[in-house]
């Protein structure tokens, strides 16, 4: 992904890090899942992502696809 500093958490106002319970650590994921998510740019293989940010990105994609006429 990119090496920009993480945005501050709205709950603790700190960087999203391994100390946070909402942080998705790539080392805790199954290797196959980690590689698939990394290949499509969802998560970095070395760094992680805030689960709330990941959820927001997923919902944004669902809304986009629904508005674009890709749903039923």
mmJSON file of the N, C-alpha and C atoms, coordinates in Angstrom:
{"data_MODEL":{"atom_site":{
"group_PDB":["ATOM","ATOM","ATOM","ATOM","ATOM","ATOM","ATOM","ATOM","ATOM","ATOM","ATOM","ATOM","ATOM","ATOM","ATOM","ATOM","ATOM","ATOM","ATOM","ATOM","ATOM","ATOM","ATOM","ATOM","ATOM","ATOM","ATOM","ATOM","ATOM","ATOM","ATOM","ATOM","ATOM","ATOM","ATOM","ATOM","ATOM","ATOM","ATOM","ATOM","ATOM","ATOM","ATOM","ATOM","ATOM","ATOM","ATOM","ATOM","ATOM","ATOM","ATOM","ATOM","ATOM","ATOM","ATOM","ATOM","ATOM","ATOM","ATOM","ATOM","ATOM","ATOM","ATOM","ATOM","ATOM","ATOM","ATOM","ATOM","ATOM","ATOM","ATOM","ATOM","ATOM","ATOM","ATOM","ATOM","ATOM","ATOM","ATOM","ATOM","ATOM","ATOM","ATOM","ATOM","ATOM","ATOM","ATOM","ATOM","ATOM","ATOM","ATOM","ATOM","ATOM","ATOM","ATOM","ATOM","ATOM","ATOM","ATOM","ATOM","ATOM","ATOM","ATOM","ATOM","ATOM","ATOM","ATOM","ATOM","ATOM","ATOM","ATOM","ATOM","ATOM","ATOM","ATOM","ATOM","ATOM","ATOM","ATOM","ATOM","ATOM","ATOM","ATOM","ATOM","ATOM","ATOM","ATOM","ATOM","ATOM","ATOM","ATOM","ATOM","ATOM","ATOM","ATOM","ATOM","ATOM","ATOM","ATOM","ATOM","ATOM","ATOM","ATOM","ATOM","ATOM","ATOM","ATOM","ATOM","ATOM","ATOM","ATOM","ATOM","ATOM","ATOM","ATOM","ATOM","ATOM","ATOM","ATOM","ATOM","ATOM","ATOM","ATOM","ATOM","ATOM","ATOM","ATOM","ATOM","ATOM","ATOM","ATOM","ATOM","ATOM","ATOM","ATOM","ATOM","ATOM","ATOM","ATOM","ATOM","ATOM","ATOM","ATOM","ATOM","ATOM","ATOM","ATOM","ATOM","ATOM","ATOM","ATOM","ATOM","ATOM","ATOM","ATOM","ATOM","ATOM","ATOM","ATOM","ATOM","ATOM","ATOM","ATOM","ATOM","ATOM","ATOM","ATOM","ATOM","ATOM","ATOM","ATOM","ATOM","ATOM","ATOM","ATOM","ATOM"],
"id":[1,2,3,4,5,6,7,8,9,10,11,12,13,14,15,16,17,18,19,20,21,22,23,24,25,26,27,28,29,30,31,32,33,34,35,36,37,38,39,40,41,42,43,44,45,46,47,48,49,50,51,52,53,54,55,56,57,58,59,60,61,62,63,64,65,66,67,68,69,70,71,72,73,74,75,76,77,78,79,80,81,82,83,84,85,86,87,88,89,90,91,92,93,94,95,96,97,98,99,100,101,102,103,104,105,106,107,108,109,110,111,112,113,114,115,116,117,118,119,120,121,122,123,124,125,126,127,128,129,130,131,132,133,134,135,136,137,138,139,140,141,142,143,144,145,146,147,148,149,150,151,152,153,154,155,156,157,158,159,160,161,162,163,164,165,166,167,168,169,170,171,172,173,174,175,176,177,178,179,180,181,182,183,184,185,186,187,188,189,190,191,192,193,194,195,196,197,198,199,200,201,202,203,204,205,206,207,208,209,210,211,212,213,214,215,216],
"type_symbol":["N","C","C","N","C","C","N","C","C","N","C","C","N","C","C","N","C","C","N","C","C","N","C","C","N","C","C","N","C","C","N","C","C","N","C","C","N","C","C","N","C","C","N","C","C","N","C","C","N","C","C","N","C","C","N","C","C","N","C","C","N","C","C","N","C","C","N","C","C","N","C","C","N","C","C","N","C","C","N","C","C","N","C","C","N","C","C","N","C","C","N","C","C","N","C","C","N","C","C","N","C","C","N","C","C","N","C","C","N","C","C","N","C","C","N","C","C","N","C","C","N","C","C","N","C","C","N","C","C","N","C","C","N","C","C","N","C","C","N","C","C","N","C","C","N","C","C","N","C","C","N","C","C","N","C","C","N","C","C","N","C","C","N","C","C","N","C","C","N","C","C","N","C","C","N","C","C","N","C","C","N","C","C","N","C","C","N","C","C","N","C","C","N","C","C","N","C","C","N","C","C","N","C","C","N","C","C","N","C","C","N","C","C","N","C","C"],
"label_atom_id":["N","CA","C","N","CA","C","N","CA","C","N","CA","C","N","CA","C","N","CA","C","N","CA","C","N","CA","C","N","CA","C","N","CA","C","N","CA","C","N","CA","C","N","CA","C","N","CA","C","N","CA","C","N","CA","C","N","CA","C","N","CA","C","N","CA","C","N","CA","C","N","CA","C","N","CA","C","N","CA","C","N","CA","C","N","CA","C","N","CA","C","N","CA","C","N","CA","C","N","CA","C","N","CA","C","N","CA","C","N","CA","C","N","CA","C","N","CA","C","N","CA","C","N","CA","C","N","CA","C","N","CA","C","N","CA","C","N","CA","C","N","CA","C","N","CA","C","N","CA","C","N","CA","C","N","CA","C","N","CA","C","N","CA","C","N","CA","C","N","CA","C","N","CA","C","N","CA","C","N","CA","C","N","CA","C","N","CA","C","N","CA","C","N","CA","C","N","CA","C","N","CA","C","N","CA","C","N","CA","C","N","CA","C","N","CA","C","N","CA","C","N","CA","C","N","CA","C","N","CA","C","N","CA","C","N","CA","C","N","CA","C","N","CA","C","N","CA","C","N","CA","C"],
"label_alt_id":[null,null,null,null,null,null,null,null,null,null,null,null,null,null,null,null,null,null,null,null,null,null,null,null,null,null,null,null,null,null,null,null,null,null,null,null,null,null,null,null,null,null,null,null,null,null,null,null,null,null,null,null,null,null,null,null,null,null,null,null,null,null,null,null,null,null,null,null,null,null,null,null,null,null,null,null,null,null,null,null,null,null,null,null,null,null,null,null,null,null,null,null,null,null,null,null,null,null,null,null,null,null,null,null,null,null,null,null,null,null,null,null,null,null,null,null,null,null,null,null,null,null,null,null,null,null,null,null,null,null,null,null,null,null,null,null,null,null,null,null,null,null,null,null,null,null,null,null,null,null,null,null,null,null,null,null,null,null,null,null,null,null,null,null,null,null,null,null,null,null,null,null,null,null,null,null,null,null,null,null,null,null,null,null,null,null,null,null,null,null,null,null,null,null,null,null,null,null,null,null,null,null,null,null,null,null,null,null,null,null,null,null,null,null,null,null],
"label_comp_id":["UNK","UNK","UNK","UNK","UNK","UNK","UNK","UNK","UNK","UNK","UNK","UNK","UNK","UNK","UNK","UNK","UNK","UNK","UNK","UNK","UNK","UNK","UNK","UNK","UNK","UNK","UNK","UNK","UNK","UNK","UNK","UNK","UNK","UNK","UNK","UNK","UNK","UNK","UNK","UNK","UNK","UNK","UNK","UNK","UNK","UNK","UNK","UNK","UNK","UNK","UNK","UNK","UNK","UNK","UNK","UNK","UNK","UNK","UNK","UNK","UNK","UNK","UNK","UNK","UNK","UNK","UNK","UNK","UNK","UNK","UNK","UNK","UNK","UNK","UNK","UNK","UNK","UNK","UNK","UNK","UNK","UNK","UNK","UNK","UNK","UNK","UNK","UNK","UNK","UNK","UNK","UNK","UNK","UNK","UNK","UNK","UNK","UNK","UNK","UNK","UNK","UNK","UNK","UNK","UNK","UNK","UNK","UNK","UNK","UNK","UNK","UNK","UNK","UNK","UNK","UNK","UNK","UNK","UNK","UNK","UNK","UNK","UNK","UNK","UNK","UNK","UNK","UNK","UNK","UNK","UNK","UNK","UNK","UNK","UNK","UNK","UNK","UNK","UNK","UNK","UNK","UNK","UNK","UNK","UNK","UNK","UNK","UNK","UNK","UNK","UNK","UNK","UNK","UNK","UNK","UNK","UNK","UNK","UNK","UNK","UNK","UNK","UNK","UNK","UNK","UNK","UNK","UNK","UNK","UNK","UNK","UNK","UNK","UNK","UNK","UNK","UNK","UNK","UNK","UNK","UNK","UNK","UNK","UNK","UNK","UNK","UNK","UNK","UNK","UNK","UNK","UNK","UNK","UNK","UNK","UNK","UNK","UNK","UNK","UNK","UNK","UNK","UNK","UNK","UNK","UNK","UNK","UNK","UNK","UNK","UNK","UNK","UNK","UNK","UNK","UNK"],
"label_asym_id":["A","A","A","A","A","A","A","A","A","A","A","A","A","A","A","A","A","A","A","A","A","A","A","A","A","A","A","A","A","A","A","A","A","A","A","A","A","A","A","A","A","A","A","A","A","A","A","A","A","A","A","A","A","A","A","A","A","A","A","A","A","A","A","A","A","A","A","A","A","A","A","A","A","A","A","A","A","A","A","A","A","A","A","A","A","A","A","A","A","A","A","A","A","A","A","A","A","A","A","A","A","A","A","A","A","A","A","A","A","A","A","A","A","A","A","A","A","A","A","A","A","A","A","A","A","A","A","A","A","A","A","A","A","A","A","A","A","A","A","A","A","A","A","A","A","A","A","A","A","A","A","A","A","A","A","A","A","A","A","A","A","A","A","A","A","A","A","A","A","A","A","A","A","A","A","A","A","A","A","A","A","A","A","A","A","A","A","A","A","A","A","A","A","A","A","A","A","A","A","A","A","A","A","A","A","A","A","A","A","A","A","A","A","A","A","A"],
"label_entity_id":["1","1","1","1","1","1","1","1","1","1","1","1","1","1","1","1","1","1","1","1","1","1","1","1","1","1","1","1","1","1","1","1","1","1","1","1","1","1","1","1","1","1","1","1","1","1","1","1","1","1","1","1","1","1","1","1","1","1","1","1","1","1","1","1","1","1","1","1","1","1","1","1","1","1","1","1","1","1","1","1","1","1","1","1","1","1","1","1","1","1","1","1","1","1","1","1","1","1","1","1","1","1","1","1","1","1","1","1","1","1","1","1","1","1","1","1","1","1","1","1","1","1","1","1","1","1","1","1","1","1","1","1","1","1","1","1","1","1","1","1","1","1","1","1","1","1","1","1","1","1","1","1","1","1","1","1","1","1","1","1","1","1","1","1","1","1","1","1","1","1","1","1","1","1","1","1","1","1","1","1","1","1","1","1","1","1","1","1","1","1","1","1","1","1","1","1","1","1","1","1","1","1","1","1","1","1","1","1","1","1","1","1","1","1","1","1"],
"label_seq_id":[1,1,1,2,2,2,3,3,3,4,4,4,5,5,5,6,6,6,7,7,7,8,8,8,9,9,9,10,10,10,11,11,11,12,12,12,13,13,13,14,14,14,15,15,15,16,16,16,17,17,17,18,18,18,19,19,19,20,20,20,21,21,21,22,22,22,23,23,23,24,24,24,25,25,25,26,26,26,27,27,27,28,28,28,29,29,29,30,30,30,31,31,31,32,32,32,33,33,33,34,34,34,35,35,35,36,36,36,37,37,37,38,38,38,39,39,39,40,40,40,41,41,41,42,42,42,43,43,43,44,44,44,45,45,45,46,46,46,47,47,47,48,48,48,49,49,49,50,50,50,51,51,51,52,52,52,53,53,53,54,54,54,55,55,55,56,56,56,57,57,57,58,58,58,59,59,59,60,60,60,61,61,61,62,62,62,63,63,63,64,64,64,65,65,65,66,66,66,67,67,67,68,68,68,69,69,69,70,70,70,71,71,71,72,72,72],
"pdbx_PDB_ins_code":[null,null,null,null,null,null,null,null,null,null,null,null,null,null,null,null,null,null,null,null,null,null,null,null,null,null,null,null,null,null,null,null,null,null,null,null,null,null,null,null,null,null,null,null,null,null,null,null,null,null,null,null,null,null,null,null,null,null,null,null,null,null,null,null,null,null,null,null,null,null,null,null,null,null,null,null,null,null,null,null,null,null,null,null,null,null,null,null,null,null,null,null,null,null,null,null,null,null,null,null,null,null,null,null,null,null,null,null,null,null,null,null,null,null,null,null,null,null,null,null,null,null,null,null,null,null,null,null,null,null,null,null,null,null,null,null,null,null,null,null,null,null,null,null,null,null,null,null,null,null,null,null,null,null,null,null,null,null,null,null,null,null,null,null,null,null,null,null,null,null,null,null,null,null,null,null,null,null,null,null,null,null,null,null,null,null,null,null,null,null,null,null,null,null,null,null,null,null,null,null,null,null,null,null,null,null,null,null,null,null,null,null,null,null,null,null],
"Cartn_x":[0.845,0.0,0.901,0.733,1.611,2.212,3.262,3.969,3.557,2.346,1.85,1.467,1.697,1.305,-0.181,-0.532,-1.932,-2.722,-3.983,-4.849,-5.153,-5.544,-5.809,-7.156,-7.193,-8.408,-9.426,-10.692,-11.686,-11.971,-11.587,-11.848,-10.709,-9.467,-8.336,-7.445,-7.71,-6.919,-5.451,-5.174,-3.812,-3.741,-2.55,-2.391,-3.011,-3.562,-4.082,-2.873,-2.759,-1.592,-2.006,-1.046,-1.301,-1.871,-1.734,-2.267,-3.791,-4.362,-5.804,-6.52,-7.633,-8.414,-9.09,-9.22,-9.867,-8.884,-7.6,-6.565,-6.492,-6.441,-6.267,-4.79,-4.162,-2.741,-2.594,-1.852,-1.723,-1.087,-0.307,0.315,-0.689,-1.852,-2.895,-3.833,-3.68,-4.531,-3.916,-4.763,-4.332,-3.521,-2.464,-1.584,-2.338,-3.271,-4.038,-4.912,-5.589,-6.454,-5.621,-4.5,-3.625,-3.156,-2.722,-2.227,-3.325,-4.527,-5.634,-6.027,-6.113,-6.464,-5.371,-4.13,-3.019,-2.993,-3.341,-3.286,-4.319,-5.424,-6.428,-6.331,-5.301,-5.035,-5.831,-6.433,-7.221,-6.324,-5.273,-4.383,-2.952,-2.046,-0.625,-0.104,0.761,1.278,2.111,2.726,3.592,2.892,2.032,1.326,-0.11,-0.877,-2.268,-3.207,-4.445,-5.465,-6.463,-7.038,-8.09,-9.326,-9.938,-11.099,-12.273,-12.397,-13.47,-13.254,-12.01,-11.698,-11.976,-11.591,-11.824,-13.326,-14.107,-15.554,-16.167,-15.699,-16.208,-15.908,-14.716,-14.363,-15.232,-15.532,-16.376,-17.804,-18.364,-19.722,-19.779,-18.75,-18.687,-18.74,-18.045,-18.044,-19.426,-20.092,-21.439,-22.404,-22.33,-23.198,-22.906,-21.646,-21.257,-21.813,-21.643,-22.129,-23.646,-24.329,-25.781,-26.261,-25.601,-25.978,-25.619,-24.62,-24.191,-25.047,-25.979,-26.875,-26.329,-25.343,-24.783,-25.535,-26.433,-27.179,-28.394,-29.136,-30.327,-31.134],
"Cartn_y":[-1.156,0.0,1.233,2.152,3.303,3.468,4.255,4.441,5.72,6.17,7.369,7.008,7.927,7.665,7.358,6.449,6.08,7.263,7.312,8.355,8.027,9.042,8.841,8.159,7.3,6.574,7.524,7.437,8.327,7.999,6.82,6.423,6.799,6.542,6.802,7.912,8.404,9.46,9.088,7.825,7.369,6.635,6.218,5.457,4.079,3.55,2.192,1.261,0.499,-0.355,-1.706,-2.569,-3.911,-3.933,-2.841,-2.768,-2.617,-2.146,-1.934,-3.248,-3.473,-4.687,-4.743,-3.608,-3.549,-3.666,-3.744,-3.808,-5.211,-5.306,-6.591,-6.753,-7.652,-7.937,-9.017,-8.761,-9.761,-11.069,-11.005,-12.218,-13.132,-12.615,-13.41,-14.061,-13.685,-14.239,-15.501,-16.348,-17.512,-17.022,-17.734,-17.305,-17.117,-18.02,-17.925,-16.672,-16.437,-15.258,-13.986,-13.953,-12.77,-12.485,-13.508,-13.301,-12.853,-13.408,-12.983,-11.544,-11.169,-9.792,-8.818,-9.229,-8.372,-8.229,-9.283,-9.226,-8.272,-8.053,-7.112,-5.759,-5.589,-4.29,-3.954,-4.954,-4.696,-4.502,-5.292,-5.248,-5.4,-4.797,-4.93,-6.194,-6.938,-8.182,-7.937,-6.78,-6.472,-5.623,-4.733,-3.865,-4.334,-3.754,-4.161,-3.032,-3.2,-2.191,-2.202,-1.062,-0.955,-1.679,-2.522,-3.275,-2.351,-1.224,-0.286,0.359,0.69,1.263,0.222,-1.019,-2.082,-2.287,-2.269,-2.414,-1.269,-0.051,1.111,1.001,0.527,0.357,-0.715,-1.784,-2.855,-2.368,-1.659,-1.142,-0.125,0.694,1.664,0.948,-0.154,-0.925,-1.506,-2.006,-2.565,-1.481,-0.309,0.808,1.21,1.288,1.645,0.638,-0.653,-1.673,-1.647,-1.379,-1.315,-0.131,1.015,2.21,2.059,1.262,1.097,0.064,-0.563,-1.525,-2.927,-3.24,-4.573,-5.548,-5.056,-5.968,-6.482,-7.321,-7.965,-6.972],
"Cartn_z":[0.0,0.0,0.0,0.941,0.97,2.359,2.447,3.709,4.422,4.222,4.874,6.308,7.24,8.625,8.698,9.603,9.792,10.314,9.942,10.469,11.927,12.667,14.088,14.304,15.288,15.645,16.268,15.887,16.483,17.948,18.397,19.775,20.708,20.295,21.158,20.666,19.476,18.852,18.71,18.537,18.303,16.977,16.61,15.381,15.552,14.498,14.543,14.565,15.629,15.794,16.356,16.519,17.018,18.435,19.163,20.518,20.527,19.431,19.334,19.039,19.732,19.512,18.151,17.485,16.173,15.013,15.321,14.295,13.702,12.378,11.697,11.398,12.123,11.95,10.883,9.808,8.747,9.237,10.308,10.837,11.525,11.874,12.507,11.482,10.224,9.166,8.574,8.081,7.328,6.129,5.766,4.675,3.359,3.057,1.808,1.823,2.944,3.061,2.968,3.696,3.668,2.251,1.521,0.157,-0.798,-0.633,-1.502,-1.231,0.057,0.39,-0.055,0.069,-0.361,-1.882,-2.595,-4.057,-4.644,-3.921,-4.421,-3.729,-2.889,-2.29,-1.047,-0.401,0.799,2.01,2.104,3.256,2.773,3.474,3.162,3.839,3.174,3.766,5.022,5.124,6.259,7.319,6.899,7.829,7.918,8.776,8.917,8.561,8.976,8.704,9.856,10.111,11.108,10.58,11.4,10.935,10.609,11.322,11.002,9.637,9.33,8.017,6.933,7.185,6.221,6.001,7.078,6.979,6.177,6.442,5.707,4.216,3.883,2.47,1.813,2.547,2.002,1.755,2.735,2.588,1.456,1.334,0.244,-1.097,-1.215,-2.463,-2.749,-1.697,-1.872,-2.348,-1.741,-2.139,-3.575,-3.933,-5.297,-6.303,-6.011,-6.939,-7.047,-5.947,-5.959,-6.8,-6.637,-7.405,-8.884,-9.164,-10.552,-11.282,-10.561,-11.192,-11.248,-10.396,-10.408,-9.527,-8.691,-7.817,-8.546,-7.879,-8.463,-9.175],
"occupancy":[1.0,1.0,1.0,1.0,1.0,1.0,1.0,1.0,1.0,1.0,1.0,1.0,1.0,1.0,1.0,1.0,1.0,1.0,1.0,1.0,1.0,1.0,1.0,1.0,1.0,1.0,1.0,1.0,1.0,1.0,1.0,1.0,1.0,1.0,1.0,1.0,1.0,1.0,1.0,1.0,1.0,1.0,1.0,1.0,1.0,1.0,1.0,1.0,1.0,1.0,1.0,1.0,1.0,1.0,1.0,1.0,1.0,1.0,1.0,1.0,1.0,1.0,1.0,1.0,1.0,1.0,1.0,1.0,1.0,1.0,1.0,1.0,1.0,1.0,1.0,1.0,1.0,1.0,1.0,1.0,1.0,1.0,1.0,1.0,1.0,1.0,1.0,1.0,1.0,1.0,1.0,1.0,1.0,1.0,1.0,1.0,1.0,1.0,1.0,1.0,1.0,1.0,1.0,1.0,1.0,1.0,1.0,1.0,1.0,1.0,1.0,1.0,1.0,1.0,1.0,1.0,1.0,1.0,1.0,1.0,1.0,1.0,1.0,1.0,1.0,1.0,1.0,1.0,1.0,1.0,1.0,1.0,1.0,1.0,1.0,1.0,1.0,1.0,1.0,1.0,1.0,1.0,1.0,1.0,1.0,1.0,1.0,1.0,1.0,1.0,1.0,1.0,1.0,1.0,1.0,1.0,1.0,1.0,1.0,1.0,1.0,1.0,1.0,1.0,1.0,1.0,1.0,1.0,1.0,1.0,1.0,1.0,1.0,1.0,1.0,1.0,1.0,1.0,1.0,1.0,1.0,1.0,1.0,1.0,1.0,1.0,1.0,1.0,1.0,1.0,1.0,1.0,1.0,1.0,1.0,1.0,1.0,1.0,1.0,1.0,1.0,1.0,1.0,1.0,1.0,1.0,1.0,1.0,1.0,1.0,1.0,1.0,1.0,1.0,1.0,1.0],
"B_iso_or_equiv":[0.0,0.0,0.0,0.0,0.0,0.0,0.0,0.0,0.0,0.0,0.0,0.0,0.0,0.0,0.0,0.0,0.0,0.0,0.0,0.0,0.0,0.0,0.0,0.0,0.0,0.0,0.0,0.0,0.0,0.0,0.0,0.0,0.0,0.0,0.0,0.0,0.0,0.0,0.0,0.0,0.0,0.0,0.0,0.0,0.0,0.0,0.0,0.0,0.0,0.0,0.0,0.0,0.0,0.0,0.0,0.0,0.0,0.0,0.0,0.0,0.0,0.0,0.0,0.0,0.0,0.0,0.0,0.0,0.0,0.0,0.0,0.0,0.0,0.0,0.0,0.0,0.0,0.0,0.0,0.0,0.0,0.0,0.0,0.0,0.0,0.0,0.0,0.0,0.0,0.0,0.0,0.0,0.0,0.0,0.0,0.0,0.0,0.0,0.0,0.0,0.0,0.0,0.0,0.0,0.0,0.0,0.0,0.0,0.0,0.0,0.0,0.0,0.0,0.0,0.0,0.0,0.0,0.0,0.0,0.0,0.0,0.0,0.0,0.0,0.0,0.0,0.0,0.0,0.0,0.0,0.0,0.0,0.0,0.0,0.0,0.0,0.0,0.0,0.0,0.0,0.0,0.0,0.0,0.0,0.0,0.0,0.0,0.0,0.0,0.0,0.0,0.0,0.0,0.0,0.0,0.0,0.0,0.0,0.0,0.0,0.0,0.0,0.0,0.0,0.0,0.0,0.0,0.0,0.0,0.0,0.0,0.0,0.0,0.0,0.0,0.0,0.0,0.0,0.0,0.0,0.0,0.0,0.0,0.0,0.0,0.0,0.0,0.0,0.0,0.0,0.0,0.0,0.0,0.0,0.0,0.0,0.0,0.0,0.0,0.0,0.0,0.0,0.0,0.0,0.0,0.0,0.0,0.0,0.0,0.0,0.0,0.0,0.0,0.0,0.0,0.0],
"pdbx_formal_charge":[null,null,null,null,null,null,null,null,null,null,null,null,null,null,null,null,null,null,null,null,null,null,null,null,null,null,null,null,null,null,null,null,null,null,null,null,null,null,null,null,null,null,null,null,null,null,null,null,null,null,null,null,null,null,null,null,null,null,null,null,null,null,null,null,null,null,null,null,null,null,null,null,null,null,null,null,null,null,null,null,null,null,null,null,null,null,null,null,null,null,null,null,null,null,null,null,null,null,null,null,null,null,null,null,null,null,null,null,null,null,null,null,null,null,null,null,null,null,null,null,null,null,null,null,null,null,null,null,null,null,null,null,null,null,null,null,null,null,null,null,null,null,null,null,null,null,null,null,null,null,null,null,null,null,null,null,null,null,null,null,null,null,null,null,null,null,null,null,null,null,null,null,null,null,null,null,null,null,null,null,null,null,null,null,null,null,null,null,null,null,null,null,null,null,null,null,null,null,null,null,null,null,null,null,null,null,null,null,null,null,null,null,null,null,null,null],
"auth_seq_id":[1,1,1,2,2,2,3,3,3,4,4,4,5,5,5,6,6,6,7,7,7,8,8,8,9,9,9,10,10,10,11,11,11,12,12,12,13,13,13,14,14,14,15,15,15,16,16,16,17,17,17,18,18,18,19,19,19,20,20,20,21,21,21,22,22,22,23,23,23,24,24,24,25,25,25,26,26,26,27,27,27,28,28,28,29,29,29,30,30,30,31,31,31,32,32,32,33,33,33,34,34,34,35,35,35,36,36,36,37,37,37,38,38,38,39,39,39,40,40,40,41,41,41,42,42,42,43,43,43,44,44,44,45,45,45,46,46,46,47,47,47,48,48,48,49,49,49,50,50,50,51,51,51,52,52,52,53,53,53,54,54,54,55,55,55,56,56,56,57,57,57,58,58,58,59,59,59,60,60,60,61,61,61,62,62,62,63,63,63,64,64,64,65,65,65,66,66,66,67,67,67,68,68,68,69,69,69,70,70,70,71,71,71,72,72,72],
"auth_comp_id":["UNK","UNK","UNK","UNK","UNK","UNK","UNK","UNK","UNK","UNK","UNK","UNK","UNK","UNK","UNK","UNK","UNK","UNK","UNK","UNK","UNK","UNK","UNK","UNK","UNK","UNK","UNK","UNK","UNK","UNK","UNK","UNK","UNK","UNK","UNK","UNK","UNK","UNK","UNK","UNK","UNK","UNK","UNK","UNK","UNK","UNK","UNK","UNK","UNK","UNK","UNK","UNK","UNK","UNK","UNK","UNK","UNK","UNK","UNK","UNK","UNK","UNK","UNK","UNK","UNK","UNK","UNK","UNK","UNK","UNK","UNK","UNK","UNK","UNK","UNK","UNK","UNK","UNK","UNK","UNK","UNK","UNK","UNK","UNK","UNK","UNK","UNK","UNK","UNK","UNK","UNK","UNK","UNK","UNK","UNK","UNK","UNK","UNK","UNK","UNK","UNK","UNK","UNK","UNK","UNK","UNK","UNK","UNK","UNK","UNK","UNK","UNK","UNK","UNK","UNK","UNK","UNK","UNK","UNK","UNK","UNK","UNK","UNK","UNK","UNK","UNK","UNK","UNK","UNK","UNK","UNK","UNK","UNK","UNK","UNK","UNK","UNK","UNK","UNK","UNK","UNK","UNK","UNK","UNK","UNK","UNK","UNK","UNK","UNK","UNK","UNK","UNK","UNK","UNK","UNK","UNK","UNK","UNK","UNK","UNK","UNK","UNK","UNK","UNK","UNK","UNK","UNK","UNK","UNK","UNK","UNK","UNK","UNK","UNK","UNK","UNK","UNK","UNK","UNK","UNK","UNK","UNK","UNK","UNK","UNK","UNK","UNK","UNK","UNK","UNK","UNK","UNK","UNK","UNK","UNK","UNK","UNK","UNK","UNK","UNK","UNK","UNK","UNK","UNK","UNK","UNK","UNK","UNK","UNK","UNK","UNK","UNK","UNK","UNK","UNK","UNK"],
"auth_asym_id":["A","A","A","A","A","A","A","A","A","A","A","A","A","A","A","A","A","A","A","A","A","A","A","A","A","A","A","A","A","A","A","A","A","A","A","A","A","A","A","A","A","A","A","A","A","A","A","A","A","A","A","A","A","A","A","A","A","A","A","A","A","A","A","A","A","A","A","A","A","A","A","A","A","A","A","A","A","A","A","A","A","A","A","A","A","A","A","A","A","A","A","A","A","A","A","A","A","A","A","A","A","A","A","A","A","A","A","A","A","A","A","A","A","A","A","A","A","A","A","A","A","A","A","A","A","A","A","A","A","A","A","A","A","A","A","A","A","A","A","A","A","A","A","A","A","A","A","A","A","A","A","A","A","A","A","A","A","A","A","A","A","A","A","A","A","A","A","A","A","A","A","A","A","A","A","A","A","A","A","A","A","A","A","A","A","A","A","A","A","A","A","A","A","A","A","A","A","A","A","A","A","A","A","A","A","A","A","A","A","A","A","A","A","A","A","A"],
"auth_atom_id":["N","CA","C","N","CA","C","N","CA","C","N","CA","C","N","CA","C","N","CA","C","N","CA","C","N","CA","C","N","CA","C","N","CA","C","N","CA","C","N","CA","C","N","CA","C","N","CA","C","N","CA","C","N","CA","C","N","CA","C","N","CA","C","N","CA","C","N","CA","C","N","CA","C","N","CA","C","N","CA","C","N","CA","C","N","CA","C","N","CA","C","N","CA","C","N","CA","C","N","CA","C","N","CA","C","N","CA","C","N","CA","C","N","CA","C","N","CA","C","N","CA","C","N","CA","C","N","CA","C","N","CA","C","N","CA","C","N","CA","C","N","CA","C","N","CA","C","N","CA","C","N","CA","C","N","CA","C","N","CA","C","N","CA","C","N","CA","C","N","CA","C","N","CA","C","N","CA","C","N","CA","C","N","CA","C","N","CA","C","N","CA","C","N","CA","C","N","CA","C","N","CA","C","N","CA","C","N","CA","C","N","CA","C","N","CA","C","N","CA","C","N","CA","C","N","CA","C","N","CA","C","N","CA","C","N","CA","C","N","CA","C","N","CA","C","N","CA","C","N","CA","C"],
"pdbx_PDB_model_num":[1,1,1,1,1,1,1,1,1,1,1,1,1,1,1,1,1,1,1,1,1,1,1,1,1,1,1,1,1,1,1,1,1,1,1,1,1,1,1,1,1,1,1,1,1,1,1,1,1,1,1,1,1,1,1,1,1,1,1,1,1,1,1,1,1,1,1,1,1,1,1,1,1,1,1,1,1,1,1,1,1,1,1,1,1,1,1,1,1,1,1,1,1,1,1,1,1,1,1,1,1,1,1,1,1,1,1,1,1,1,1,1,1,1,1,1,1,1,1,1,1,1,1,1,1,1,1,1,1,1,1,1,1,1,1,1,1,1,1,1,1,1,1,1,1,1,1,1,1,1,1,1,1,1,1,1,1,1,1,1,1,1,1,1,1,1,1,1,1,1,1,1,1,1,1,1,1,1,1,1,1,1,1,1,1,1,1,1,1,1,1,1,1,1,1,1,1,1,1,1,1,1,1,1,1,1,1,1,1,1,1,1,1,1,1,1]
}}}
